Amino acid sequence: MSKTTCPSETNIVLKFPRPPEGLKNNAEATSVMREVLPSARRTLAPNDQVLIKLRWIYSLSIFRDSLGVSRGDLVIEVALTELEDVVSDTRQVFGSNHALTMTFQGELERAHAEYFVQC
């Protein structure tokens, strides 16, 4: 039986630069993540850095898509809850002082601020 290498073993580096303020690709990111995330969850370990980043992108794109839309606060609150879960998982896996944890924590605080400004 041949061993299948998971993406984290092939030294995949995912970099997620912050897009310019005028650029809104959240709908496309949400669509792609809906396709990729289920197979990533099946393939990768729950504490894999790639899976954590994919979960983060998906949750953040749903959150940003929902801001300013009259779908109600439920979608935004679910997205915020998922963002908080990802930050918590990142903190447990990598520790509080890890760059990824600190980046996600800062983005979560910005998301909370955006949400409360909208209310």
N, C-alpha and C positions, 0 to 999 in steps of 0.2 A: 504494500500500500504506500503510495507516494505521499510525502508530506506537503501540504499546501502552506505556502508562506503567507502570513497575514501582512497587510500593508505596513503595519508598524515595524515589521522586521526588515522591510526593504528601504528603510531610512527615508520615508516620505516626509517632506517638510512642508507644512501648510502655513502660508503667511496670509494674513487677512488685513491688508491696509485699510484704513478708514477712507471710504469714498468721499469725493468732494461733496459739499453740502447740496449742490443742485442735482446730483446724480442719485436717482432712486431706482435701484434694481431689486428691491425687496420682493416684489411679486415673482420675479424670475428665480431669485434665491430660494423662496418658499417652494416653488414648483420643483426645482432640482432636488432640494432636500427631502421632499416627500417621496421622491424616487430612490434616493441614495440611502437615506437613514434606515429603512427597514433591513436592507441587506447588510449595512454596516453594523447594526445591532446584532444580527445573527453571526457575523463573521468575527467581530472584534470583542475583546474583553470589555466589561463595563467600565473599567478604569483606564482604558486605552486613551492616550492623548488625542488621537485622531477622532475617535468617537465623541469625546468630550467637546472638541471644537465643532464638530458637525452638529451636535445638539445645540450648542451655543448659537451657531449661525441660524439654525432653523427657528429657534425661539425668538431671537432678536429680529429676524425678518418678519415673523408673524406680529410681533409687538409693533414694529414700525409701520407695517401695512395697516394695522388697526387704528393707529392714531388718527384722529380727525374724521374717522368714518363712523356713521351712525349705526353701527352694528351692535352697539351697547358695550358696556364695560366688561362683560363677561369674557370676551376673547382677550382683551388686554390683561385682565386679571389672571387668566390662565397662562398667558405668555409670561407675565411677570413671575408667577409661581414657578414656571419651568426655568426661567433665568436664575431664580434664587436657588433652585435645586441643583442646577449646573454649577453655580458658584460654590455651593456646599460640597458637592462631589469633588470639585477641583481642589478645594481646601483640604479635604480628607485624603486625596490621592497624592497631591504635590506639596501640601503645607501652605501656611498663610503667607510666607515670604517669597513664594515662587512667582516669577514674572507673570505667568499665565493667570494665576489666582488674583494677583493685584490688578491686572488688566481687566479681567472679568468683573471684579468688585467695583472698579471705577466705572465701567460701562453700566453695571447694574444701578449704581447710584445716579448716573445720568438718565437712565430709563425711568427710575422713580421720579426724578425731577421733571422730566417731560410729561409723565402721566399726571402729576399733581398740577402742573401748569395748565394742562388741558381741562381739568375738572372745574 
